[in-house]
Amino acid sequence: MGGETRSLTHDMVFARTKCNRLDLIRNLNLWGNNLNDISILQGMPNLEVLSLSVNNVTSLEPLRGCPRLTELYLRKNDVSDLAEVQHLAALPNLRVLWLNDNPCSDLRHYRPYVLHHLTGLRKLDSQDVTDEERREAAGFSVDEVQTRAFDDYVELPSQSLSRNEQDLDYQDDLGPGPGPGPGPGRHGREALHP
């Protein structure tokens, strides 16, 4: 989502909450701040509701320091490794999690993986967690599950194409190139496959 690092600071938190002590804050809305460093949250043990939607968060580890968290909104961030939800397993009160619109939420086993690790959730994204889902998640084997969004790319149907078909598909994305002649895209493909 963004290239530069933007850290959550004490001043940002204090300006939003009108509170001058991190340990007293219970609700915090940080929607749309392009944040990717949220390490300051480790010092907020009484935080109960946190909105971090529309940021650039990649790691959920700092949230381990928020044991009273009950609702966590993380839509539209950059969490690409589904294993990051394991950091949230340390939050015994977490009941609501919105993680959709992150790269990891496109993985095939997203929902059962999350529910396997976060057994107390009542709502994941926009859907209530059913008893049947809980039973299935309890028996779900997470050992062989690919947790990185880019690893899941190999499961896409287009990956069943032959190498030459993939090259042609890639060429279609590149277009013929500028000016007359075959263009740089075609020369590039020939250079890769002599």
Backbone torsions as a table, in degrees:
resi	resn	phi	psi	omega
1	MET	NA	-36.5	179.7
2	GLY	-150.0	160.0	-176.1
3	GLY	-98.6	-30.7	-174.9
4	GLU	-92.6	152.4	-179.7
5	THR	-82.8	130.9	174.7
6	ARG	-128.9	119.5	-175.9
7	SER	-99.2	142.2	171.5
8	LEU	-72.5	130.0	-176.9
9	THR	-116.7	164.9	175.4
10	HIS	-56.8	-45.9	-178.3
11	ASP	-58.9	-40.9	178.9
12	MET	-62.8	-44.3	-179.5
13	VAL	-65.0	-47.4	-177.9
14	PHE	-64.1	-37.0	179.0
15	ALA	-65.1	-35.7	-178.7
16	ARG	-80.2	-29.8	-173.4
17	THR	-104.0	-14.3	-175.8
18	LYS	59.4	28.8	179.2
19	CYS	-124.0	142.9	-176.8
20	ASN	-108.5	15.6	176.0
21	ARG	-135.2	121.6	-178.7
22	LEU	-60.4	-36.4	-175.2
23	ASP	-71.6	-8.0	179.1
24	LEU	-100.1	-9.6	-174.1
25	ILE	-77.2	131.5	-180.0
26	ARG	-110.8	-30.6	-178.9
27	ASN	-129.0	136.6	-179.3
28	LEU	-147.5	123.6	178.8
29	ASN	-110.3	112.4	-179.9
30	LEU	-119.3	30.6	-177.5
31	TRP	-58.6	131.6	169.7
32	GLY	65.2	45.5	179.8
33	ASN	-113.6	7.5	-179.3
34	ASN	57.0	32.3	-178.4
35	LEU	-80.3	139.0	169.5
36	ASN	-126.4	-18.7	176.0
37	ASP	-107.8	109.2	-178.5
38	ILE	-116.6	24.9	-174.2
39	SER	-59.5	-24.8	179.4
40	ILE	-61.4	-22.6	-179.1
41	LEU	-64.4	-18.7	177.9
42	GLN	-59.1	-24.2	-178.7
43	GLY	-96.9	24.8	-178.1
44	MET	-124.5	70.8	-173.5
45	PRO	-68.3	-17.6	-178.1
46	ASN	-101.8	5.5	179.8
47	LEU	-64.0	128.8	-178.2
48	GLU	-112.0	-36.9	-179.4
49	VAL	-130.0	126.3	-177.1
50	LEU	-135.2	126.1	174.0
51	SER	-111.4	116.2	176.5
52	LEU	-120.3	18.7	-178.2
53	SER	-61.9	150.8	178.0
54	VAL	57.9	59.3	174.3
55	ASN	-135.8	-160.6	-179.6
56	ASN	-124.1	31.2	-177.1
57	VAL	-65.8	133.1	176.9
58	THR	-115.9	-27.5	-177.1
59	SER	-119.4	138.7	179.1
60	LEU	-102.5	3.3	-177.3
61	GLU	-55.6	-41.7	-179.5
62	PRO	-59.7	-19.8	-178.2
63	LEU	-73.7	-11.8	175.3
64	ARG	-57.5	-26.9	-178.6
65	GLY	-82.3	11.1	-178.2
66	CYS	-121.3	66.3	-172.2
67	PRO	-65.1	-17.3	-179.7
68	ARG	-94.5	3.2	-178.3
69	LEU	-60.8	126.4	178.3
70	THR	-111.8	-29.9	-179.4
71	GLU	-132.3	130.1	-178.3
72	LEU	-134.9	121.4	-177.9
73	TYR	-112.9	111.9	-175.5
74	LEU	-126.5	22.9	-179.1
75	ARG	-59.2	148.0	173.6
76	LYS	56.3	58.1	172.7
77	ASN	-123.4	-162.6	-177.2
78	ASP	-117.2	31.9	178.8
79	VAL	-74.5	106.8	-177.8
80	SER	-102.5	-18.2	-179.9
81	ASP	-104.2	112.8	-179.0
82	LEU	-61.6	-25.3	178.2
83	ALA	-61.2	-16.7	177.0
84	GLU	-59.0	-26.5	180.0
85	VAL	-65.4	-18.9	177.7
86	GLN	-62.3	-27.2	175.6
87	HIS	-64.9	-28.6	-178.6
88	LEU	-79.4	-13.2	178.4
89	ALA	-64.4	-18.4	177.9
90	ALA	-79.8	2.0	-177.9
91	LEU	-106.7	94.0	-172.7
92	PRO	-67.0	-20.1	-176.2
93	ASN	-99.1	-0.1	-176.3
94	LEU	-65.5	119.7	-178.2
95	ARG	-117.7	-26.5	-177.1
96	VAL	-128.6	126.4	177.3
97	LEU	-135.1	126.5	172.8
98	TRP	-114.7	109.5	-177.7
99	LEU	-124.1	1.2	-178.5
100	ASN	-64.7	164.4	-176.3
101	ASP	66.5	25.4	168.1
102	ASN	-111.7	153.6	178.9
103	PRO	-53.8	-37.2	-177.6
104	CYS	-67.9	-22.2	-178.0
105	SER	-75.8	-8.7	176.5
106	ASP	-88.1	-6.9	179.7
107	LEU	-67.5	147.1	-175.0
108	ARG	-58.7	-40.0	-175.9
109	HIS	-102.0	25.0	-176.8
110	TYR	-52.2	-58.8	-173.1
111	ARG	-65.2	-49.9	179.3
112	PRO	-64.1	-33.7	178.8
113	TYR	-63.7	-47.9	-179.8
114	VAL	-62.3	-46.0	-178.2
115	LEU	-68.0	-28.1	175.8
116	HIS	-63.8	-41.5	-176.5
117	HIS	-87.3	-27.4	-177.1
118	LEU	-117.1	75.8	-170.8
119	THR	-68.4	-18.4	-178.3
120	GLY	-90.1	-2.1	-178.5
121	LEU	-63.1	138.6	173.4
122	ARG	-104.4	-26.2	-179.8
123	LYS	-140.6	129.3	173.9
124	LEU	-120.0	118.3	-173.9
125	ASP	58.4	-130.5	-174.4
126	SER	-93.2	5.2	-174.4
127	GLN	-116.5	137.3	172.3
128	ASP	-66.4	147.8	177.4
129	VAL	-85.4	127.2	-178.6
130	THR	-92.0	160.8	176.5
131	ASP	-60.8	-38.4	178.9
132	GLU	-62.6	-42.2	177.5
133	GLU	-62.3	-39.1	178.8
134	ARG	-61.5	-44.5	179.5
135	ARG	-63.3	-45.6	179.4
136	GLU	-63.5	-41.2	-179.4
137	ALA	-67.1	-34.8	179.0
138	ALA	-62.8	-36.1	179.5
139	GLY	-92.7	0.9	-176.9
140	PHE	-71.0	128.0	178.8
141	SER	-87.0	114.9	-178.3
142	VAL	-93.4	-2.3	-174.5
143	ASP	-60.9	-40.5	-174.3
144	GLU	-102.2	6.3	-175.7
145	VAL	-77.9	129.7	173.3
146	GLN	-76.3	127.4	-175.5
147	THR	-104.1	-14.0	-179.9
148	ARG	-92.1	133.9	-177.5
149	ALA	-59.2	-40.0	-178.7
150	PHE	-72.1	-24.0	175.1
151	ASP	-67.8	-32.4	-177.5
152	ASP	-69.7	-14.8	-178.2
153	TYR	-54.9	-32.0	-178.4
154	VAL	-66.6	-15.2	-179.2
155	GLU	-87.4	-7.2	-178.0
156	LEU	-68.8	144.9	-178.7
157	PRO	-56.1	-34.2	-178.0
158	SER	-64.3	-18.7	179.7
159	GLN	-73.0	-10.4	177.7
160	SER	-82.4	-3.8	177.5
161	LEU	-70.0	152.6	174.8
162	SER	-68.1	165.7	-180.0
163	ARG	-58.0	-41.5	179.9
164	ASN	-66.1	-39.1	178.5
165	GLU	-66.4	-37.2	177.5
166	GLN	-63.5	-42.5	179.3
167	ASP	-61.1	-42.8	179.6
168	LEU	-66.0	-39.3	177.8
169	ASP	-62.7	-42.2	177.8
170	TYR	-63.3	-41.4	178.9
171	GLN	-61.2	-40.0	178.3
172	ASP	-59.5	-36.9	177.7
173	ASP	-66.8	-37.0	-178.2
174	LEU	-74.6	-33.5	-175.1
175	GLY	82.7	176.8	-175.2
176	PRO	-74.3	-10.4	-178.0
177	GLY	89.2	166.9	-177.2
178	PRO	-76.1	150.6	172.1
179	GLY	73.2	-177.2	-178.2
180	PRO	-74.4	165.3	178.2
181	GLY	92.2	-175.7	-174.1
182	PRO	-70.9	-20.9	177.9
183	GLY	84.7	161.6	-174.9
184	PRO	-66.7	-28.5	179.8
185	GLY	-62.2	-43.5	-178.7
186	ARG	-69.2	-40.3	177.8
187	HIS	-63.7	-37.8	179.9
188	GLY	-61.5	-41.5	-178.9
189	ARG	-66.6	-42.5	179.9
190	GLU	-64.5	-35.5	179.6
191	ALA	-67.6	-32.5	179.7
192	LEU	-75.5	-30.3	-175.8
193	HIS	-127.9	78.5	-177.1
194	PRO	-65.2	NA	NA
